[in-house]
């Protein structure tokens, strides 16, 4: 994972150096159709909108300190990562945004061998609003 993450970080640096425009080019927008999200990194890396989405994901990982790079303990195998791509659409069918996620291949892990506990706190904005509303109503 260390080598792959370094590759992804160098990709982010390369993209930053090129200062890609955040707006979709007309060609990219015409070529992007619903249901035609890239399946592989090589496919996505050929289009500016997906490069920008990957750069945004790396930036988010760094800002949120999602991952911490460490030395791999002896006799342990690293866990691979992969990119997942999704075009988010508006209700009227127009493109809202291109989303890229860098995810760990956790399905290759064995409980007790590769990990002991799982802790992934995630809250949706709707849940937070509901809790605030309930707290307000109940003093």
Beta strands, then each sheet from edge to edge (+ up, - down):
strand 1: 81-89
strand 2: 95-104
sheet 1: 1+ 2-
end
